[in-house]
Amino acid sequence: MRITVLKVIITIIYFFVNVTNIDGQTLKSAYDAFKQQAQANYEDFRKRANREYAEWMRKAWEWHQQMAPVPQPKDEKRPPVIYDKKEERKKTKPISYDDVVPIPAPQPQPKPVAPIREKESDSQIATFLFFGTEGQVRLPKDFSFKINGKDERAFASGWEELSSERYDNLIRDCLTLRMEHQLCDWAYLMMLGAMSEAVCGKGSNEARMLQGYVLCQSGYEIRFGMTRGKDLRLLFKSDHLIFDMNRYGIKDGVYYLTEPINDDGLNICDISYPGEKPLSLWITQEQKFASRDSKERVLTPRDGQTAIKSQVNENLLQFYNTYPTSIVNDDVVSRWAMYANTPLAERVREQLYPQLRAVLKQTKNDEESANWLLNWVQTAFVYEYDDKVWGHDRAFFAEETLYYPYCDCEDRSILYSRLVRDLLGLDVILVFYPGHLAAAVNFKTQVEGDYINLNGRRFTICDPTYIGAPVGKTMPDMDNQTAKVILLEK
């Protein structure tokens, strides 16, 4: 639609400039008039969409049986191995690698189906907290949103009230917070939940309706459901397969509940909204929450000489605690790319990286630098199984490995891949063996050791769980010829 409008504008300007003799002021007036008309058309389209949505809410509810949550795969973890220089092993033959996990590029975040303009109206400021961060939004001066009843007609009336222009500034403020704090879709969902509960009451139908309304107007694909007790529930669509979360199959996709229910199903209002897009779990930018520094941690490698100090934002860790594990393209190993491709927070980079760069300056080349980083991750962190620490498998974002006292092979490989990409500027892949995750680095010069040949590029094995092993050594009982390769972004 927007491309078509742009073509029309260009055609009009071309007509006035090349065909008529109208002066510049008249041209500007004509353009302004056209722009106002286009904006009015956008607003009329959105009003009509919301009006039709409310009409369907009065009747388009059907019972859907809840699908069983998909349990997170349980990996049989291999314990760390201490490298023995005297050990003679048969080297893995390098191969031209074809078994690569395809990771789709993250798509742009959803946008409103029509631009939502600032409205001149009396308002009050509502303040709320999300992950230790203050947010402010404008509500109508006389805000008292109340759903009068627990049935289809009551919920439709609630939607009609929210879709008046009086709430447009609220939507604009929420989208502004998404932009200012660089919130990913999951963080935006959580933020809207905190905002809605702050202004409507925790666990209320009004809060769920408000959260769903703003999500919908922001461009996300949502559905509403009713429990047997006529309580409202919010569902969102995602193209990710999300583990351990209540879900429903509705026509062309799977929708997930934002909160669990005791019922075995829901009456769901299956109404699509123009331009709606699924919610993504990719985190492409740092989530900018207010700072709350953790206690300083000292991470010393086995040489005992180089103490590296680390602090992270505990508000960010609080967010990561809510983040659900998921996969894309039905490939169970794709989940690690979501963690490994998430950038390290700027505050952590500013505190941690100068210390690491000071050490790496003393090395002769990229191989020595990669070896020092490898040894640091191998020996400065304590290995422990997730089941013992968390009761279930849990991958870490890089900041989490820097914070928590224990980590396993996947956490170490994710952190190592982040450090090598950021500090050395080299391409890295993750290498998955049954029960184990390692990394491999594409050096600019040939480095001896075990490697994987990927599209003519040599990626040398670097295993952060093979304690004391240098670059180029594969942990015993790991076969590079049958491993899966996970491509990572720089």
C-alpha positions in Angstrom: 0.0 0.0 0.0 2.7 2.5 0.9 4.7 1.8 -2.3 1.5 2.5 -4.3 1.0 5.8 -2.4 4.6 6.8 -3.1 4.1 6.1 -6.8 1.0 8.3 -6.8 2.9 11.1 -5.1 5.8 10.9 -7.6 3.3 11.0 -10.5 1.6 14.1 -9.1 4.9 15.9 -8.6 6.0 14.9 -12.1 2.8 16.2 -13.5 3.0 19.5 -11.8 6.6 20.1 -12.6 6.7 18.9 -16.2 3.2 19.5 -17.5 1.9 22.6 -15.8 3.2 26.0 -15.1 2.0 26.1 -11.5 4.4 27.9 -9.2 6.2 26.2 -6.3 3.8 27.5 -3.6 0.8 26.1 -5.4 2.7 22.8 -5.8 3.4 22.7 -2.1 -0.3 23.4 -1.3 -1.3 20.6 -3.7 1.1 18.2 -2.1 0.0 19.1 1.5 -3.6 18.6 0.5 -2.8 15.2 -1.0 -0.8 14.2 2.1 -3.8 15.2 4.4 -6.2 13.2 2.2 -3.8 10.1 2.3 -3.6 10.4 6.1 -7.4 10.6 6.3 -7.7 7.5 4.2 -5.2 5.6 6.4 -7.2 6.6 9.5 -10.5 5.7 7.9 -9.1 2.3 7.0 -7.9 1.6 10.5 -11.2 2.8 12.0 -13.1 0.5 9.7 -10.8 -2.4 10.5 -11.3 -1.9 14.3 -15.1 -1.6 13.8 -15.3 -4.8 11.8 -13.1 -6.5 14.4 -15.5 -5.6 17.2 -18.5 -6.8 15.2 -16.9 -10.2 14.7 -16.0 -10.4 18.4 -19.7 -10.5 19.1 -20.1 -13.9 17.3 -16.9 -15.5 16.0 -15.9 -17.6 18.9 -15.2 -21.4 18.6 -14.0 -24.0 21.1 -10.4 -25.1 20.5 -8.7 -28.0 22.4 -5.4 -27.1 23.9 -2.4 -28.8 22.4 0.2 -30.3 24.7 3.2 -28.1 25.2 6.3 -29.4 23.3 8.9 -30.4 26.0 12.4 -29.0 25.5 14.7 -31.6 24.1 16.9 -33.2 26.7 20.5 -33.5 25.6 22.8 -36.0 27.0 25.7 -33.8 28.0 29.3 -35.0 27.6 31.5 -34.1 30.6 34.5 -31.9 30.1 37.8 -33.6 29.2 41.3 -32.6 30.2 43.7 -32.4 27.3 46.7 -34.7 27.4 49.5 -33.6 25.2 50.9 -37.1 25.1 47.7 -38.5 23.8 47.8 -39.7 20.2 44.5 -39.7 18.4 43.5 -40.3 14.8 42.8 -36.9 13.2 39.4 -36.2 11.8 39.5 -36.0 8.0 38.5 -32.6 6.7 35.4 -32.8 4.5 33.4 -30.5 2.3 30.5 -29.8 4.6 26.9 -29.9 3.5 24.9 -30.5 6.8 24.5 -26.8 7.7 21.6 -25.6 9.8 19.8 -22.9 7.8 19.1 -19.9 10.0 16.6 -17.4 8.4 17.4 -13.8 8.7 15.3 -11.9 11.3 12.6 -9.9 9.7 11.8 -6.2 10.5 9.5 -5.8 13.5 5.8 -5.4 12.8 4.4 -2.0 12.2 0.9 -0.5 12.6 -1.3 -1.1 9.5 -1.6 2.7 9.3 0.5 5.5 10.7 -0.9 6.5 14.1 -0.8 10.3 14.5 -0.4 12.4 17.6 -3.8 13.5 18.9 -4.5 16.7 20.8 -6.4 15.6 23.9 -6.4 15.9 27.7 -4.3 13.1 29.1 -2.8 11.8 32.3 0.6 10.1 32.7 0.8 6.5 33.8 4.1 5.3 35.1 5.1 1.6 35.3 8.2 -0.6 35.6 9.4 -3.3 33.3 12.7 -5.1 34.1 13.7 -2.4 36.5 13.1 0.3 33.8 10.6 3.1 34.1 8.1 3.6 31.3 5.5 6.4 30.9 2.5 6.4 28.7 -0.4 8.8 28.2 -3.9 7.7 29.0 -7.2 9.7 28.5 -7.7 12.2 31.3 -10.8 10.4 32.5 -9.4 6.9 32.0 -11.5 4.2 33.7 -11.4 1.3 31.3 -13.9 -1.3 32.4 -15.3 -4.4 30.7 -18.9 -4.6 31.9 -19.5 -8.3 31.8 -17.9 -11.7 30.8 -19.3 -12.5 27.4 -18.7 -11.9 23.7 -20.7 -8.7 23.6 -18.9 -7.2 26.7 -15.5 -8.0 25.2 -16.5 -6.5 21.8 -17.7 -3.3 23.6 -14.3 -3.1 25.4 -12.5 -3.3 22.0 -14.7 -0.5 20.7 -13.9 1.7 23.6 -10.1 1.1 23.2 -10.3 1.7 19.4 -11.4 5.3 19.8 -8.8 8.1 19.0 -8.4 8.8 22.7 -6.0 5.8 23.0 -3.9 6.7 19.9 -1.3 8.5 22.0 -1.0 5.5 24.3 -0.1 3.3 21.2 2.4 5.9 20.0 4.0 6.0 23.5 4.3 2.2 23.6 5.9 2.1 20.1 8.3 4.9 21.1 9.4 2.9 24.2 10.0 -0.1 21.9 12.2 2.1 19.7 14.1 3.9 22.5 14.8 0.7 24.4 15.5 -1.3 21.3 13.0 -3.9 22.5 12.7 -7.2 20.7 9.3 -8.6 20.2 9.4 -10.7 23.3 10.5 -7.7 25.4 7.7 -5.6 23.9 5.2 -8.3 24.8 6.5 -8.3 28.4 6.5 -4.5 28.5 2.9 -4.2 27.4 1.9 -6.8 30.0 3.6 -4.7 32.7 2.0 -1.5 31.5 -1.5 -3.0 31.2 -1.4 -4.5 34.6 -0.1 -1.3 36.1 -3.1 0.7 34.8 -5.9 -2.0 34.8 -4.9 -4.3 37.6 -2.9 -7.6 37.7 -4.7 -10.6 36.2 -7.7 -8.6 35.1 -9.7 -9.0 31.8 -9.1 -5.3 31.2 -5.3 -5.7 31.4 -5.4 -8.6 29.0 -7.7 -6.7 26.6 -5.5 -3.6 26.7 -2.3 -5.6 26.2 -3.8 -7.4 23.2 -5.2 -4.3 21.7 -1.9 -2.4 21.7 -0.1 -5.5 20.4 -2.6 -5.7 17.6 -2.4 -2.0 16.7 1.4 -2.3 16.7 1.1 -4.9 14.0 1.3 -8.2 15.8 -0.9 -11.3 15.2 -3.0 -12.0 18.3 -6.1 -13.8 19.2 -8.4 -13.7 22.3 -9.7 -16.7 24.1 -12.3 -17.3 26.8 -12.0 -19.9 29.6 -15.0 -21.9 30.8 -15.3 -19.3 33.5 -15.5 -16.5 30.9 -12.1 -15.0 31.7 -10.3 -13.5 28.8 -6.9 -14.8 27.7 -4.4 -13.5 25.2 -2.7 -15.6 22.5 0.1 -14.6 20.1 1.3 -16.3 16.9 4.9 -17.1 16.3 6.7 -18.9 13.5 9.1 -20.3 16.2 8.3 -23.6 17.9 8.4 -22.5 21.5 9.0 -25.2 24.1 7.1 -25.8 27.3 4.3 -23.2 26.5 0.6 -23.8 26.2 -0.4 -23.6 22.5 -3.4 -23.8 20.1 -3.6 -24.8 16.5 -5.8 -22.3 14.8 -6.3 -22.7 11.0 -3.0 -21.6 9.5 -0.7 -21.4 12.5 0.1 -22.1 16.1 -0.7 -19.5 18.8 0.7 -19.4 22.3 -0.9 -18.3 25.5 0.8 -15.5 27.4 -0.1 -17.2 30.7 -1.1 -20.8 31.5 -4.6 -22.0 32.2 -6.1 -25.0 34.0 -8.8 -25.6 31.4 -8.2 -28.1 28.6 -9.2 -25.6 26.0 -10.6 -22.2 25.1 -13.3 -20.5 23.2 -11.2 -18.5 20.7 -12.1 -15.5 18.6 -10.3 -16.3 15.3 -10.4 -12.9 13.6 -7.5 -11.6 11.5 -6.4 -8.0 11.5 -5.0 -6.3 8.3 -1.2 -6.5 8.1 -0.7 -8.6 11.2 2.7 -10.3 11.7 3.9 -13.2 13.9 5.9 -12.4 17.0 9.6 -13.3 16.7 12.1 -14.4 19.3 15.2 -13.1 17.7 17.1 -10.5 19.6 19.0 -8.4 17.1 19.9 -5.4 19.3 21.0 -4.9 22.8 17.9 -4.5 25.1 18.4 -1.2 26.8 17.1 -1.5 30.3 18.0 0.7 33.2 21.4 -0.3 34.7 21.6 -2.3 37.8 25.2 -3.6 38.0 25.9 -7.0 39.5 28.5 -7.7 42.0 32.0 -7.7 40.4 33.2 -11.1 39.5 36.8 -12.0 39.0 37.5 -14.7 36.3 41.1 -16.0 36.4 42.4 -18.5 33.9 44.5 -21.5 34.9 47.8 -19.5 34.7 46.5 -17.6 37.7 48.2 -14.4 36.4 45.5 -12.6 34.5 42.4 -11.7 36.5 39.6 -10.4 34.3 36.8 -8.5 36.1 33.2 -8.7 34.9 29.9 -7.0 35.8 26.6 -7.3 34.1 23.2 -5.6 34.2 20.9 -7.6 36.5 17.8 -6.0 34.9 18.9 -7.7 31.6 19.4 -11.0 33.4 15.8 -10.6 34.8 14.6 -10.3 31.2 16.6 -13.3 30.0 15.0 -15.3 32.8 11.6 -14.8 31.0 13.0 -15.7 27.6 11.5 -19.0 26.2 13.6 -21.5 24.4 12.5 -22.0 20.8 13.7 -23.3 17.4 13.1 -22.3 13.8 12.6 -24.5 10.7 11.9 -27.5 13.1 15.6 -27.9 13.6 16.4 -28.5 17.3 20.0 -27.1 17.1 18.9 -23.8 15.6 18.1 -22.6 19.1 21.7 -21.9 19.9 22.0 -19.4 17.0 19.4 -17.2 18.8 21.7 -17.0 21.9 25.0 -16.8 20.0 23.8 -14.0 17.6 22.5 -11.8 20.4 25.0 -8.9 20.9 26.8 -8.4 24.2 25.5 -5.3 26.1 27.6 -2.1 25.4 28.2 -1.6 29.1 29.7 -5.1 29.4 31.8 -4.5 26.3 33.1 -1.2 27.7 34.1 -2.9 31.0 35.3 -6.3 29.8 36.8 -5.8 26.4 39.6 -3.3 27.3 40.9 -5.9 29.8 40.9 -8.6 27.2 42.4 -6.4 24.5 45.2 -5.5 26.8 46.1 -9.2 27.1 45.6 -9.9 23.4 48.0 -7.1 22.4 50.8 -9.2 23.8 50.0 -12.1 21.4 51.7 -12.4 18.0 48.7 -13.2 15.8 45.1 -14.3 15.6 45.9 -17.9 16.4 47.6 -17.0 19.7 44.8 -14.6 20.5 42.2 -17.2 19.9 44.2 -19.7 22.0 44.4 -17.3 24.9 40.6 -16.6 24.8 40.0 -20.4 24.5 42.1 -21.1 27.5 40.3 -18.3 29.5 36.9 -19.8 28.7 38.1 -23.3 29.4 39.7 -22.7 32.8 38.2 -19.5 34.3 34.6 -20.9 34.4 33.3 -23.8 36.4 31.5 -26.6 34.5 28.3 -28.1 35.8 25.3 -29.8 34.3 22.1 -27.7 33.7 19.9 -30.4 35.3 21.8 -30.2 38.5 21.8 -26.4 38.6 18.4 -25.5 37.0 16.5 -28.8 36.9 16.3 -28.6 33.1 18.4 -27.8 30.1 19.1 -24.0 29.8 21.3 -22.2 27.3 22.9 -19.0 28.4 23.3 -15.7 26.7 26.9 -14.4 26.9 26.1 -12.1 29.9 24.6 -15.0 31.8 27.8 -17.1 31.5 29.7 -14.1 32.8 27.4 -13.9 35.8 26.3 -17.3 37.0 28.8 -19.5 38.9 28.4 -22.5 36.6 28.1 -23.2 32.9 28.2 -26.0 30.4 29.5 -26.7 26.9 26.9 -24.8 25.0 27.2 -21.7 27.3 31.0 -21.7 26.8 30.8 -22.0 23.0 28.2 -19.2 22.8 30.4 -16.9 24.9 33.6 -17.9 23.0 32.0 -17.3 19.6 30.9 -13.9 20.7 34.4 -12.9 22.0 36.2 -14.1 18.8 33.8 -12.3 16.5 33.9 -9.0 18.5 37.6 -8.9 19.5 39.3 -10.6 16.6 36.8 -9.9 13.8 36.8 -13.5 12.6 33.9 -15.6 11.4 32.8 -18.4 13.7 30.4 -21.4 13.4 29.0 -23.6 16.1 29.6 -27.4 15.8 27.1 -29.7 17.3 27.9 -33.3 18.2 25.4 -35.6 20.0 25.5 -34.3 23.5 28.1 -31.6 22.9 28.6 -28.1 21.4 31.9 -26.6 20.3 33.0 -23.8 18.0 35.2 -23.4 14.9 37.0 -20.3 13.6 37.8 -19.2 10.1 41.4 -17.8 10.5 42.8 -15.6 7.8 45.9 -17.7 7.7 46.1 -21.5 7.7 46.2 -22.9 11.2 47.1 -26.5 11.9 44.7 -28.9 13.5 41.3 -30.4 13.0 39.0 -28.4 10.8 35.8 -28.3 8.8 35.8 -27.3 5.1 32.7 -25.2 4.6 32.1 -23.9 1.1 35.9 -23.7 0.5 36.5 -22.0 3.8 38.6 -23.7 6.6 37.0 -23.5 10.1 39.4 -24.8 12.7 37.9 -26.5 15.7 38.0 -24.6 19.0 36.5 -26.4 21.9 35.9 -24.4 25.1 35.1 -27.6 27.1 38.3 -29.6 26.1 40.2 -28.2 29.1 43.8 -27.2 28.1 43.4 -28.1 24.5 44.7 -25.6 22.0 43.0 -24.5 18.8 42.7 -27.4 16.3 42.0 -30.2 18.8 38.7 -32.1 18.7 37.5 -33.6 22.0 37.8 -37.4 22.1 34.8 -39.3 20.7 33.5 -36.4 18.7 33.3 -36.9 15.0 33.5 -33.8 12.8 32.3 -35.8 9.8 28.8 -36.4 11.4 28.4 -33.1 13.3 26.0 -30.3 12.4 27.2 -26.9 11.6 25.4 -23.8 12.8 26.1 -20.6 10.9 26.5 -17.4 12.9 26.4 -13.7 12.1 29.4 -11.6 12.6 
